[in-house]
Amino acid sequence: MNLKYSPEMREKALRMLDEAKPSHPNLMAAVRHVAGLLGMSAETLRVWHRRREVDAGQQPGVSTDVAEEI
């Protein structure tokens, strides 16, 4: 887990990404835009977005809860 960013910052970044997605041609364009605004790595934001989708059951993968149990 990345302790560089607070949970509040993570939620803010994901909220901003949700708001930016409709005005960009694809997810990565929105990720790069928001990451640039916040001064963070686009890869960090992309991973957070992916993790949120897995945890919500929208994408296949191992959820955070299951990963912590293992």
PyMOL commands that set and color helices and strands:
alter all, ss='L'
color gray80, all
select helices_A, chain A and resi 7-23+27-38+42-55+64-69
alter helices_A, ss='H'
color red, helices_A
deselect
rebuild
show_as cartoon
